[in-house]
């Protein structure tokens, strides 16, 4: 089965909702996984022409900012994607993050 935009939007909502509802100490345990997902979303966004400067670096956020960071990066990717977008990489990175959450 091929991933669709709807699949990605649904997974993005699940991940962001989970990050925003977790106790902060539990979310902190997922810091590395969140940063890896964010870096993947930046790479995907750049490949889909999201205007992210080459010199831009991801911020190091406290756990209360994790959901917002993933939401913004995911929305940027969704906005930039074209009709022929391969959604598998974005879905995979979001699923990987969700499964890594404590």
Secondary structure, DSSP 8 states (H G I E B T S, - for coil): ----HHHHHHHHHHHHHHHHHS-HHHHHTTHHHHHHHHHHHHHHHHHTT----TT-------GGGHHHHHHHHHHHHHHH--TT---HHHHHHHHHHHHH--
